[in-house]
Amino acid sequence: MLVATAAHAQTSTHDSALPDDIVVTGEKSNRTLQETATSVAVITPARIEQENVQTIQDLYDRTANVSETYAAAGFTIRGITNTGIGGGGQSDTATVYVDGAPVPSAVLYGGPTDLWDIGQVEILRGPQSTIQGLNALAGAVVLTTRDASTTNYSADARVLWSDQRDRTASVALGGPIVADQLGFRLSAERRADRGLIRNVTVGGYDDALRALNLRGKLKWIPAELPGLEVLASYNRTRRDGGYLYDYARTDTPRYYDRRVSTANVRGRGDVAADIAVLDAGYDIAPRLRMSSVTSFNHVRSHAVADGDGQPVDAQRIGSLHRFRTWTEELRLNYDGARLSGVVGAWAYRRSGGHDTNSRINIPTPVATIVTQLRGSGVPVATATQLASAYAAVLPVLPVAYDGTQPELVRNVALFADARYRLTDRLSLVGGLRYDHEENLYGSQGLARFTGTLPGPSAFGAPGTPAYLAVAAINRGVLALVSGASSAGASNARRFDALLPKAGISMDWTSDLTTAVTVQRAYRSGGSSDNPGRALLVPYDPEYSWNYEASLRSRWLGGRLTLNANAFYVDWTAQQTTVFFGSTMYDYNTVNAGKSHLYGFEVEAQGRLATGFDAYASLGHLRTKFDDFTLPAGTTTTVDLGGSEFPYAARWTAAGGVNGRIGAVVGNLNANYRAAVFTETGTVQGRSRLSGRTVVNARLGYETSHWTLFAFARNLLDAKYQQYRGIVPGRAILGEPQTFGLGAELHM
């Protein structure tokens, strides 16, 4: 039952990989998958090729207890979304790394996460706060690009074509520049996708895509300095496509097969990302290695969307994210007969921010108007009648808002993670991280009323109480809108955390190991912008204690591998968004939540017969908000207490079979996700999405140097939704049935 990696059953154009051979790099120690107690799904190049996987989002839905959220805009690990489950907080709960460089979440929907020429992908489930530190409360996703070779030349190419007008061309080549000392690797991928959602208002397709991903890598092993290895890599990504996620109308006939949009603004999501990494390691003794990983990335994401999806020019949402991130990590690894582990130091600096340029409609705040009139001595019945009549004439307040939210985050840490063998079978596991963060968040905005206020004379003659009341309401509306403007403010915060880890591991036999660990995880606090009041409101960190048991086993002489992890998490001081009543934009982050979650993952792979292997995974998860304590003054009416986390499916499963008969190779795989809620709180039942099963296949003719193949995505044409909009008639739809052809060349 379950999955971690897949391997070719016999000789293929790529090396076969078994769990004993796979080295997990995300924990920064050289341990194989079978020696790693952390729940980690490792996806090898063989599986990426066999399943014709193109993006990291494809892997989320094929991994136990991992899932996409709003299409490519986010993901969950064990039910925890990568940006937090309560809608609050500036920090992430999970981070994607490319060759050691953290990628800001704002660009993940179009960032450098395509899987062409990738060496390995690791999805680490559960907290990585001891090793990864910043933004790792839920886990981490680690992508490693293919290394340069100093010994052999190679070239690879691939073209893909689908009946949905999606075209991809990929190339890569590399080899020695100086034999056995200096090698290079270059790769490029160009994708052109017509899109699926036809815009019947302005023409074209909302989700059309053009993307280019370039990578370069150098590897230096100088003969004059034995034990030194230096890797330098550069990744350049440019994406011009649809919004982070694209809505299709669901109030039209056959909307799964004929996807349309009526928005007068075609959504756009443009990403520019440049990432550079320098990774140097030196063996200073036979069992002792020192390494340094330096990364710099500059990313920019510009997104535009129609706020209402209607053909009228009513609302427009525009946002610009830009970040520069620098990291430096020094590590000392020791791999002795009894003691093994890593100690290190980490430094991080991120600067940039978020700019907003939007036109929005705010529902006229009837309750606020009633309160205003009653404060002027108007009886409650009269105030309610006047406010309702006013809202009938002006149901929404059209507002133009321009804002900027600069930020600066600095983080330093010292960490250690080790394993000590008390006996040949019993080991102690321990770790500790001291984490110090300083962050500075700012906010500046200008809000302008852009509509026409109701004339007081329409409610009564000049000088009458109704006339005067409406004139007062108009003044209050203008004051309410202008109150959302701010000349500029900033808050500086500092946080320190100790994050311990302890456990015990037992090798019952050479093929059976169990372990139990407990560790503390952390997400820093910060300052939250309340756009309705133009205030920066501080909030505190949140913490979790995580208890985990693991099983690693081999059976049938090593032909079957069965691994499992079970976990329980107690989570306190959760950062959530609450409202304070003046308008729908009067909200900010507070520490109001307490919750728990538990579950398990089981993963297996085995060789069925000569030329055939299978792999499978099963995940179970239960999540619950135990308490939701609101601060004084809030008007939030939705109680999160008792509700489940969004996109926290109780069951996930995936599996596949690879086969070869002569030169004919094939793969059939499927993944299942049970029903999920896309919202939290006591009303989350209205956001329930049904479970779905997606089947994919690939069939090809393979020689030693080239392969021709056909593929199918969503082979059985499952019709499902990924998100249903609050406004009726719109939804993010799942991928349709797609057929295609491909060709690969390996030299």
Buried (B, 14 or more C-beta within 10 A) or exposed (E): BBBBBBBBBEEBBBEBBBBEBBEBBBBBBBBBBBBBBBBBBBBBBBBBBBBBBBBBBBBBBBBBBBBBBBBBBBBBBBBBBBBBBBBBBBBBBBBBBBBBBBBBBBBBBBBBBBBBBBBBBBBBBBBBBBBBBBBBBBBBBBBBBBBBBBEEEEBBBBBBBBEBEBBBBBBBBBBBBEEEBBBBBBBBBBBBBBBBBBBEBBEEBBBBBEBBBBBBBBBBBEEEEEBBBBBBBBBBBBBBBBBBBBBBBBEEEEBBEEBBBBBBBBBBBBBBBBBBBBBBBBBEEEEEBBBBBBBBBBBBBBBBBBBBBBBEEBBBBBBBBBBBBBBBBBBBBBBEEEBBBBBBEBBBBBBBBBBBBBBBBBEBBBEBBBBBBBEEEBEEEBBBBBBEBBBEBBEBBBBBBBBBBBBBBBBBBBBBBBBBBEEEEEBBBBBBBBBBBBBBBBBBBBBBBEEEBBEBEEBBEEEEEBBBBBBBBBEBBBEBBEBBBBEEBBBEBEBEBEBEBEBBBEBEEEBBBBBBBEBBBBBBBBBBBBBBBBBBBBBBBBBBBBBBBBBBBBEEEEBBBBBBBBBBBBBBBBBBBBBBBBBBBBBBBBBBBBBBBBBBBBBBBBBBEEBBBBBBBBBBBBBBBBBBEBEEEBEBEBBBBEBBBBBBBBBBBBBBBBBBEEEEBBBBBBBBBBEBBBBBBEEBEEBEBEBBEBBBBBBBEBEEEBBEBBBBBBBEEBBBBBBBBEEEBBBBBBBBBBBBBBBBBBE
